[in-house]
Amino acid sequence: MPMISTTPPRPLTSLKLPGEYDGLEGLIEIDLQALVHVLASQAHERLRLTPRQRDALETNLWNRLVTAVNETMEPFTIENR
């Protein structure tokens, strides 16, 4: 029986918008999920990624996109006006 290397999956970054954007997190998460799914699916099909590579791509895309949104929106609060 071959030994399977099991590395724990990287945790997913949470979307954390300032309070001024209450109610938008769910909508933005759905949009980001769709974007990540489409890009990872295309890469999987066209580049013949393994399931592990596809999962890593999805995790990396998700974390980087969410981090970009979080960092970009953080200064746009009433306190920072």
Gaussian input, Z-matrix of N, CA and C with variables (Angstrom, degrees):
# hf/3-21g

backbone

0 1
 N
 C     1     B1
 C     2     B2     1     A1
 N     3     B3     2     A2     1     D1
 C     4     B4     3     A3     2     D2
 C     5     B5     4     A4     3     D3
 N     6     B6     5     A5     4     D4
 C     7     B7     6     A6     5     D5
 C     8     B8     7     A7     6     D6
 N     9     B9     8     A8     7     D7
 C    10    B10     9     A9     8     D8
 C    11    B11    10    A10     9     D9
 N    12    B12    11    A11    10    D10
 C    13    B13    12    A12    11    D11
 C    14    B14    13    A13    12    D12
 N    15    B15    14    A14    13    D13
 C    16    B16    15    A15    14    D14
 C    17    B17    16    A16    15    D15
 N    18    B18    17    A17    16    D16
 C    19    B19    18    A18    17    D17
 C    20    B20    19    A19    18    D18
 N    21    B21    20    A20    19    D19
 C    22    B22    21    A21    20    D20
 C    23    B23    22    A22    21    D21
 N    24    B24    23    A23    22    D22
 C    25    B25    24    A24    23    D23
 C    26    B26    25    A25    24    D24
 N    27    B27    26    A26    25    D25
 C    28    B28    27    A27    26    D26
 C    29    B29    28    A28    27    D27
 N    30    B30    29    A29    28    D28
 C    31    B31    30    A30    29    D29
 C    32    B32    31    A31    30    D30
 N    33    B33    32    A32    31    D31
 C    34    B34    33    A33    32    D32
 C    35    B35    34    A34    33    D33
 N    36    B36    35    A35    34    D34
 C    37    B37    36    A36    35    D35
 C    38    B38    37    A37    36    D36
 N    39    B39    38    A38    37    D37
 C    40    B40    39    A39    38    D38
 C    41    B41    40    A40    39    D39
 N    42    B42    41    A41    40    D40
 C    43    B43    42    A42    41    D41
 C    44    B44    43    A43    42    D42
 N    45    B45    44    A44    43    D43
 C    46    B46    45    A45    44    D44
 C    47    B47    46    A46    45    D45
 N    48    B48    47    A47    46    D46
 C    49    B49    48    A48    47    D47
 C    50    B50    49    A49    48    D48
 N    51    B51    50    A50    49    D49
 C    52    B52    51    A51    50    D50
 C    53    B53    52    A52    51    D51
 N    54    B54    53    A53    52    D52
 C    55    B55    54    A54    53    D53
 C    56    B56    55    A55    54    D54
 N    57    B57    56    A56    55    D55
 C    58    B58    57    A57    56    D56
 C    59    B59    58    A58    57    D57
 N    60    B60    59    A59    58    D58
 C    61    B61    60    A60    59    D59
 C    62    B62    61    A61    60    D60
 N    63    B63    62    A62    61    D61
 C    64    B64    63    A63    62    D62
 C    65    B65    64    A64    63    D63
 N    66    B66    65    A65    64    D64
 C    67    B67    66    A66    65    D65
 C    68    B68    67    A67    66    D66
 N    69    B69    68    A68    67    D67
 C    70    B70    69    A69    68    D68
 C    71    B71    70    A70    69    D69
 N    72    B72    71    A71    70    D70
 C    73    B73    72    A72    71    D71
 C    74    B74    73    A73    72    D72
 N    75    B75    74    A74    73    D73
 C    76    B76    75    A75    74    D74
 C    77    B77    76    A76    75    D75
 N    78    B78    77    A77    76    D76
 C    79    B79    78    A78    77    D77
 C    80    B80    79    A79    78    D78
 N    81    B81    80    A80    79    D79
 C    82    B82    81    A81    80    D80
 C    83    B83    82    A82    81    D81
 N    84    B84    83    A83    82    D82
 C    85    B85    84    A84    83    D83
 C    86    B86    85    A85    84    D84
 N    87    B87    86    A86    85    D85
 C    88    B88    87    A87    86    D86
 C    89    B89    88    A88    87    D87
 N    90    B90    89    A89    88    D88
 C    91    B91    90    A90    89    D89
 C    92    B92    91    A91    90    D90
 N    93    B93    92    A92    91    D91
 C    94    B94    93    A93    92    D92
 C    95    B95    94    A94    93    D93
 N    96    B96    95    A95    94    D94
 C    97    B97    96    A96    95    D95
 C    98    B98    97    A97    96    D96
 N    99    B99    98    A98    97    D97
 C   100   B100    99    A99    98    D98
 C   101   B101   100   A100    99    D99
 N   102   B102   101   A101   100   D100
 C   103   B103   102   A102   101   D101
 C   104   B104   103   A103   102   D102
 N   105   B105   104   A104   103   D103
 C   106   B106   105   A105   104   D104
 C   107   B107   106   A106   105   D105
 N   108   B108   107   A107   106   D106
 C   109   B109   108   A108   107   D107
 C   110   B110   109   A109   108   D108
 N   111   B111   110   A110   109   D109
 C   112   B112   111   A111   110   D110
 C   113   B113   112   A112   111   D111
 N   114   B114   113   A113   112   D112
 C   115   B115   114   A114   113   D113
 C   116   B116   115   A115   114   D114
 N   117   B117   116   A116   115   D115
 C   118   B118   117   A117   116   D116
 C   119   B119   118   A118   117   D117
 N   120   B120   119   A119   118   D118
 C   121   B121   120   A120   119   D119
 C   122   B122   121   A121   120   D120
 N   123   B123   122   A122   121   D121
 C   124   B124   123   A123   122   D122
 C   125   B125   124   A124   123   D123
 N   126   B126   125   A125   124   D124
 C   127   B127   126   A126   125   D125
 C   128   B128   127   A127   126   D126
 N   129   B129   128   A128   127   D127
 C   130   B130   129   A129   128   D128
 C   131   B131   130   A130   129   D129
 N   132   B132   131   A131   130   D130
 C   133   B133   132   A132   131   D131
 C   134   B134   133   A133   132   D132
 N   135   B135   134   A134   133   D133
 C   136   B136   135   A135   134   D134
 C   137   B137   136   A136   135   D135
 N   138   B138   137   A137   136   D136
 C   139   B139   138   A138   137   D137
 C   140   B140   139   A139   138   D138
 N   141   B141   140   A140   139   D139
 C   142   B142   141   A141   140   D140
 C   143   B143   142   A142   141   D141
 N   144   B144   143   A143   142   D142
 C   145   B145   144   A144   143   D143
 C   146   B146   145   A145   144   D144
 N   147   B147   146   A146   145   D145
 C   148   B148   147   A147   146   D146
 C   149   B149   148   A148   147   D147
 N   150   B150   149   A149   148   D148
 C   151   B151   150   A150   149   D149
 C   152   B152   151   A151   150   D150
 N   153   B153   152   A152   151   D151
 C   154   B154   153   A153   152   D152
 C   155   B155   154   A154   153   D153
 N   156   B156   155   A155   154   D154
 C   157   B157   156   A156   155   D155
 C   158   B158   157   A157   156   D156
 N   159   B159   158   A158   157   D157
 C   160   B160   159   A159   158   D158
 C   161   B161   160   A160   159   D159
 N   162   B162   161   A161   160   D160
 C   163   B163   162   A162   161   D161
 C   164   B164   163   A163   162   D162
 N   165   B165   164   A164   163   D163
 C   166   B166   165   A165   164   D164
 C   167   B167   166   A166   165   D165
 N   168   B168   167   A167   166   D166
 C   169   B169   168   A168   167   D167
 C   170   B170   169   A169   168   D168
 N   171   B171   170   A170   169   D169
 C   172   B172   171   A171   170   D170
 C   173   B173   172   A172   171   D171
 N   174   B174   173   A173   172   D172
 C   175   B175   174   A174   173   D173
 C   176   B176   175   A175   174   D174
 N   177   B177   176   A176   175   D175
 C   178   B178   177   A177   176   D176
 C   179   B179   178   A178   177   D177
 N   180   B180   179   A179   178   D178
 C   181   B181   180   A180   179   D179
 C   182   B182   181   A181   180   D180
 N   183   B183   182   A182   181   D181
 C   184   B184   183   A183   182   D182
 C   185   B185   184   A184   183   D183
 N   186   B186   185   A185   184   D184
 C   187   B187   186   A186   185   D185
 C   188   B188   187   A187   186   D186
 N   189   B189   188   A188   187   D187
 C   190   B190   189   A189   188   D188
 C   191   B191   190   A190   189   D189
 N   192   B192   191   A191   190   D190
 C   193   B193   192   A192   191   D191
 C   194   B194   193   A193   192   D192
 N   195   B195   194   A194   193   D193
 C   196   B196   195   A195   194   D194
 C   197   B197   196   A196   195   D195
 N   198   B198   197   A197   196   D196
 C   199   B199   198   A198   197   D197
 C   200   B200   199   A199   198   D198
 N   201   B201   200   A200   199   D199
 C   202   B202   201   A201   200   D200
 C   203   B203   202   A202   201   D201
 N   204   B204   203   A203   202   D202
 C   205   B205   204   A204   203   D203
 C   206   B206   205   A205   204   D204
 N   207   B207   206   A206   205   D205
 C   208   B208   207   A207   206   D206
 C   209   B209   208   A208   207   D207
 N   210   B210   209   A209   208   D208
 C   211   B211   210   A210   209   D209
 C   212   B212   211   A211   210   D210
 N   213   B213   212   A212   211   D211
 C   214   B214   213   A213   212   D212
 C   215   B215   214   A214   213   D213
 N   216   B216   215   A215   214   D214
 C   217   B217   216   A216   215   D215
 C   218   B218   217   A217   216   D216
 N   219   B219   218   A218   217   D217
 C   220   B220   219   A219   218   D218
 C   221   B221   220   A220   219   D219
 N   222   B222   221   A221   220   D220
 C   223   B223   222   A222   221   D221
 C   224   B224   223   A223   222   D222
 N   225   B225   224   A224   223   D223
 C   226   B226   225   A225   224   D224
 C   227   B227   226   A226   225   D225
 N   228   B228   227   A227   226   D226
 C   229   B229   228   A228   227   D227
 C   230   B230   229   A229   228   D228
 N   231   B231   230   A230   229   D229
 C   232   B232   231   A231   230   D230
 C   233   B233   232   A232   231   D231
 N   234   B234   233   A233   232   D232
 C   235   B235   234   A234   233   D233
 C   236   B236   235   A235   234   D234
 N   237   B237   236   A236   235   D235
 C   238   B238   237   A237   236   D236
 C   239   B239   238   A238   237   D237
 N   240   B240   239   A239   238   D238
 C   241   B241   240   A240   239   D239
 C   242   B242   241   A241   240   D240

   B1=1.4569
   B2=1.5266
   B3=1.3413
   B4=1.4649
   B5=1.5241
   B6=1.3030
   B7=1.4627
   B8=1.5228
   B9=1.2905
   B10=1.4569
   B11=1.5188
   B12=1.3060
   B13=1.4568
   B14=1.5214
   B15=1.2940
   B16=1.4645
   B17=1.5168
   B18=1.3008
   B19=1.4567
   B20=1.5187
   B21=1.3072
   B22=1.4654
   B23=1.5207
   B24=1.3265
   B25=1.4654
   B26=1.5248
   B27=1.3301
   B28=1.4604
   B29=1.5171
   B30=1.3216
   B31=1.4683
   B32=1.5243
   B33=1.3160
   B34=1.4603
   B35=1.5205
   B36=1.3046
   B37=1.4575
   B38=1.5273
   B39=1.3224
   B40=1.4651
   B41=1.5188
   B42=1.3133
   B43=1.4576
   B44=1.5202
   B45=1.3314
   B46=1.4672
   B47=1.5194
   B48=1.3074
   B49=1.4612
   B50=1.5205
   B51=1.3380
   B52=1.4629
   B53=1.5320
   B54=1.3173
   B55=1.4618
   B56=1.5156
   B57=1.3270
   B58=1.4640
   B59=1.5283
   B60=1.3031
   B61=1.4660
   B62=1.5242
   B63=1.3495
   B64=1.4676
   B65=1.5174
   B66=1.2948
   B67=1.4502
   B68=1.5157
   B69=1.3187
   B70=1.4660
   B71=1.5262
   B72=1.3372
   B73=1.4623
   B74=1.5240
   B75=1.3246
   B76=1.4643
   B77=1.5100
   B78=1.3189
   B79=1.4647
   B80=1.5292
   B81=1.3185
   B82=1.4616
   B83=1.5274
   B84=1.3345
   B85=1.4640
   B86=1.5251
   B87=1.3268
   B88=1.4667
   B89=1.5242
   B90=1.3336
   B91=1.4661
   B92=1.5317
   B93=1.3220
   B94=1.4622
   B95=1.5268
   B96=1.3368
   B97=1.4662
   B98=1.5207
   B99=1.3292
   B100=1.4702
   B101=1.5241
   B102=1.3173
   B103=1.4588
   B104=1.5300
   B105=1.3149
   B106=1.4652
   B107=1.5284
   B108=1.3198
   B109=1.4670
   B110=1.5284
   B111=1.3245
   B112=1.4680
   B113=1.5287
   B114=1.3219
   B115=1.4644
   B116=1.5280
   B117=1.3296
   B118=1.4660
   B119=1.5240
   B120=1.3216
   B121=1.4697
   B122=1.5231
   B123=1.3338
   B124=1.4654
   B125=1.5304
   B126=1.3165
   B127=1.4631
   B128=1.5266
   B129=1.3328
   B130=1.4669
   B131=1.5258
   B132=1.3276
   B133=1.4650
   B134=1.5241
   B135=1.3095
   B136=1.4683
   B137=1.5214
   B138=1.3167
   B139=1.4632
   B140=1.5238
   B141=1.3249
   B142=1.4721
   B143=1.5292
   B144=1.3151
   B145=1.4580
   B146=1.5193
   B147=1.3102
   B148=1.4598
   B149=1.5241
   B150=1.3279
   B151=1.4670
   B152=1.5341
   B153=1.3181
   B154=1.4682
   B155=1.5281
   B156=1.3397
   B157=1.4634
   B158=1.5245
   B159=1.3225
   B160=1.4631
   B161=1.5287
   B162=1.3216
   B163=1.4646
   B164=1.5260
   B165=1.3312
   B166=1.4671
   B167=1.5272
   B168=1.3300
   B169=1.4649
   B170=1.5245
   B171=1.3339
   B172=1.4694
   B173=1.5237
   B174=1.3260
   B175=1.4663
   B176=1.5226
   B177=1.3295
   B178=1.4581
   B179=1.5291
   B180=1.3326
   B181=1.4699
   B182=1.5205
   B183=1.3309
   B184=1.4604
   B185=1.5243
   B186=1.3236
   B187=1.4615
   B188=1.5288
   B189=1.3137
   B190=1.4664
   B191=1.5238
   B192=1.3336
   B193=1.4690
   B194=1.5283
   B195=1.3260
   B196=1.4663
   B197=1.5268
   B198=1.3129
   B199=1.4629
   B200=1.5246
   B201=1.3219
   B202=1.4696
   B203=1.5265
   B204=1.3266
   B205=1.4707
   B206=1.5265
   B207=1.3357
   B208=1.4649
   B209=1.5277
   B210=1.3236
   B211=1.4655
   B212=1.5263
   B213=1.3184
   B214=1.4623
   B215=1.5181
   B216=1.3210
   B217=1.4619
   B218=1.5259
   B219=1.3201
   B220=1.4650
   B221=1.5259
   B222=1.3260
   B223=1.4673
   B224=1.5314
   B225=1.3171
   B226=1.4576
   B227=1.5258
   B228=1.3270
   B229=1.4607
   B230=1.5218
   B231=1.3080
   B232=1.4687
   B233=1.5249
   B234=1.3425
   B235=1.4659
   B236=1.5251
   B237=1.3168
   B238=1.4678
   B239=1.5208
   B240=1.3079
   B241=1.4776
   B242=1.4891
   A1=108.62
   A2=117.65
   A3=119.67
   A4=111.48
   A5=113.97
   A6=119.13
   A7=109.04
   A8=116.07
   A9=121.64
   A10=108.74
   A11=114.40
   A12=119.72
   A13=108.90
   A14=115.60
   A15=118.84
   A16=109.01
   A17=114.33
   A18=119.32
   A19=106.92
   A20=116.75
   A21=118.02
   A22=110.48
   A23=116.49
   A24=118.89
   A25=110.67
   A26=114.78
   A27=118.93
   A28=108.50
   A29=116.54
   A30=118.10
   A31=110.70
   A32=114.72
   A33=120.24
   A34=109.75
   A35=116.28
   A36=122.83
   A37=108.98
   A38=116.67
   A39=121.32
   A40=110.80
   A41=115.13
   A42=120.88
   A43=107.85
   A44=116.46
   A45=121.63
   A46=108.86
   A47=115.32
   A48=119.98
   A49=110.08
   A50=117.05
   A51=119.86
   A52=110.44
   A53=116.13
   A54=122.33
   A55=114.80
   A56=116.74
   A57=120.36
   A58=112.25
   A59=116.49
   A60=121.31
   A61=111.90
   A62=115.60
   A63=120.35
   A64=109.99
   A65=115.55
   A66=120.45
   A67=113.99
   A68=117.45
   A69=120.05
   A70=113.24
   A71=117.25
   A72=119.63
   A73=112.34
   A74=117.24
   A75=120.24
   A76=112.25
   A77=116.00
   A78=121.16
   A79=111.06
   A80=116.49
   A81=120.44
   A82=110.71
   A83=117.32
   A84=120.35
   A85=111.24
   A86=117.30
   A87=120.90
   A88=110.19
   A89=116.57
   A90=120.43
   A91=111.35
   A92=116.77
   A93=120.22
   A94=111.10
   A95=116.93
   A96=120.42
   A97=110.63
   A98=116.64
   A99=120.54
   A100=110.40
   A101=117.28
   A102=121.83
   A103=111.01
   A104=116.49
   A105=121.20
   A106=110.34
   A107=116.95
   A108=121.03
   A109=111.22
   A110=117.04
   A111=120.80
   A112=110.54
   A113=117.21
   A114=120.04
   A115=111.88
   A116=117.21
   A117=120.45
   A118=111.39
   A119=117.23
   A120=120.53
   A121=111.14
   A122=116.31
   A123=119.90
   A124=110.88
   A125=116.73
   A126=120.31
   A127=110.29
   A128=116.60
   A129=121.56
   A130=110.68
   A131=116.65
   A132=121.14
   A133=112.20
   A134=116.89
   A135=120.20
   A136=113.44
   A137=116.65
   A138=120.18
   A139=112.49
   A140=116.08
   A141=122.38
   A142=111.45
   A143=114.79
   A144=119.99
   A145=110.03
   A146=115.58
   A147=119.76
   A148=107.62
   A149=117.93
   A150=119.11
   A151=112.29
   A152=116.41
   A153=119.83
   A154=110.68
   A155=117.29
   A156=120.85
   A157=110.73
   A158=115.94
   A159=119.58
   A160=109.99
   A161=117.05
   A162=120.38
   A163=111.16
   A164=116.20
   A165=120.08
   A166=110.67
   A167=116.37
   A168=120.31
   A169=110.62
   A170=116.98
   A171=120.37
   A172=111.09
   A173=116.72
   A174=120.51
   A175=110.84
   A176=116.64
   A177=120.94
   A178=111.33
   A179=116.38
   A180=120.08
   A181=110.92
   A182=116.60
   A183=121.11
   A184=110.19
   A185=116.62
   A186=120.20
   A187=112.19
   A188=117.40
   A189=119.72
   A190=111.89
   A191=117.32
   A192=119.82
   A193=111.24
   A194=116.92
   A195=120.63
   A196=110.34
   A197=117.35
   A198=120.45
   A199=110.55
   A200=117.13
   A201=120.80
   A202=111.09
   A203=117.52
   A204=120.70
   A205=109.62
   A206=117.22
   A207=120.67
   A208=111.55
   A209=116.51
   A210=120.51
   A211=112.45
   A212=116.63
   A213=120.17
   A214=111.66
   A215=117.58
   A216=121.12
   A217=113.27
   A218=117.99
   A219=121.47
   A220=113.90
   A221=120.56
   A222=119.19
   A223=114.38
   A224=117.69
   A225=120.58
   A226=111.20
   A227=114.53
   A228=121.84
   A229=108.75
   A230=115.15
   A231=120.15
   A232=110.23
   A233=116.92
   A234=120.33
   A235=112.11
   A236=117.82
   A237=121.60
   A238=113.70
   A239=117.88
   A240=120.40
   A241=111.63
   D1=124.47
   D2=-179.92
   D3=-69.55
   D4=146.99
   D5=178.92
   D6=-83.92
   D7=129.91
   D8=-179.40
   D9=-102.63
   D10=125.49
   D11=177.06
   D12=-78.74
   D13=124.00
   D14=178.82
   D15=-116.62
   D16=107.48
   D17=174.08
   D18=-101.75
   D19=135.73
   D20=-178.70
   D21=-62.99
   D22=140.42
   D23=179.55
   D24=-64.96
   D25=146.74
   D26=176.37
   D27=-67.60
   D28=139.60
   D29=178.66
   D30=-67.92
   D31=150.05
   D32=178.66
   D33=-84.13
   D34=137.50
   D35=177.40
   D36=-72.39
   D37=139.46
   D38=179.57
   D39=-90.55
   D40=141.39
   D41=174.44
   D42=-75.59
   D43=124.70
   D44=-177.71
   D45=-132.68
   D46=89.21
   D47=178.91
   D48=-86.88
   D49=151.29
   D50=174.79
   D51=-59.74
   D52=157.70
   D53=-177.73
   D54=-55.39
   D55=-25.79
   D56=179.78
   D57=-63.82
   D58=-14.26
   D59=-176.73
   D60=-114.40
   D61=26.98
   D62=176.94
   D63=-53.58
   D64=139.92
   D65=177.73
   D66=90.56
   D67=-12.46
   D68=-179.39
   D69=-95.04
   D70=-17.27
   D71=-175.83
   D72=-58.07
   D73=-44.85
   D74=-179.46
   D75=-61.10
   D76=-45.19
   D77=179.81
   D78=-63.46
   D79=-44.94
   D80=-179.68
   D81=-66.40
   D82=-39.59
   D83=177.46
   D84=-60.76
   D85=-41.84
   D86=178.59
   D87=-62.25
   D88=-43.96
   D89=178.92
   D90=-63.50
   D91=-43.51
   D92=179.18
   D93=-65.10
   D94=-40.34
   D95=177.53
   D96=-60.32
   D97=-42.35
   D98=179.30
   D99=-63.68
   D100=-44.43
   D101=179.71
   D102=-61.60
   D103=-47.36
   D104=179.33
   D105=-61.75
   D106=-43.81
   D107=-178.96
   D108=-62.57
   D109=-46.62
   D110=-178.31
   D111=-63.33
   D112=-47.39
   D113=-178.93
   D114=-64.30
   D115=-44.28
   D116=-179.78
   D117=-67.58
   D118=-37.98
   D119=178.55
   D120=-64.30
   D121=-44.30
   D122=178.41
   D123=-62.39
   D124=-44.60
   D125=178.91
   D126=-62.70
   D127=-42.09
   D128=-179.88
   D129=-60.78
   D130=-45.94
   D131=-178.11
   D132=-71.73
   D133=-46.70
   D134=-173.03
   D135=-80.15
   D136=-32.54
   D137=-177.56
   D138=-104.15
   D139=0.12
   D140=179.35
   D141=54.72
   D142=50.85
   D143=177.96
   D144=-68.30
   D145=149.57
   D146=172.72
   D147=-74.28
   D148=162.13
   D149=176.47
   D150=-56.52
   D151=-37.70
   D152=179.46
   D153=-65.15
   D154=-41.51
   D155=178.28
   D156=-65.24
   D157=-40.13
   D158=179.01
   D159=-63.87
   D160=-45.16
   D161=178.78
   D162=-60.43
   D163=-42.59
   D164=179.20
   D165=-64.33
   D166=-40.42
   D167=177.85
   D168=-62.94
   D169=-45.64
   D170=179.18
   D171=-60.18
   D172=-44.94
   D173=-179.69
   D174=-63.58
   D175=-45.56
   D176=-179.40
   D177=-63.76
   D178=-46.03
   D179=177.63
   D180=-58.84
   D181=-49.76
   D182=-178.72
   D183=-56.95
   D184=-52.94
   D185=-175.61
   D186=-61.76
   D187=-40.80
   D188=-178.60
   D189=-72.10
   D190=-39.84
   D191=178.24
   D192=-65.90
   D193=-44.98
   D194=180.00
   D195=-64.75
   D196=-41.65
   D197=177.66
   D198=-60.85
   D199=-42.13
   D200=178.65
   D201=-62.02
   D202=-44.28
   D203=179.17
   D204=-65.20
   D205=-47.53
   D206=-179.79
   D207=-57.08
   D208=-49.43
   D209=-176.89
   D210=-68.56
   D211=-35.81
   D212=-179.36
   D213=-70.71
   D214=-39.18
   D215=-175.61
   D216=-85.75
   D217=-18.81
   D218=-176.59
   D219=-52.45
   D220=-43.88
   D221=-178.23
   D222=-74.44
   D223=-12.11
   D224=-175.80
   D225=-90.30
   D226=71.94
   D227=178.39
   D228=-128.77
   D229=164.76
   D230=178.11
   D231=-61.30
   D232=-38.05
   D233=-179.48
   D234=-61.65
   D235=-30.93
   D236=-176.87
   D237=-92.09
   D238=4.28
   D239=-179.66
   D240=-76.63

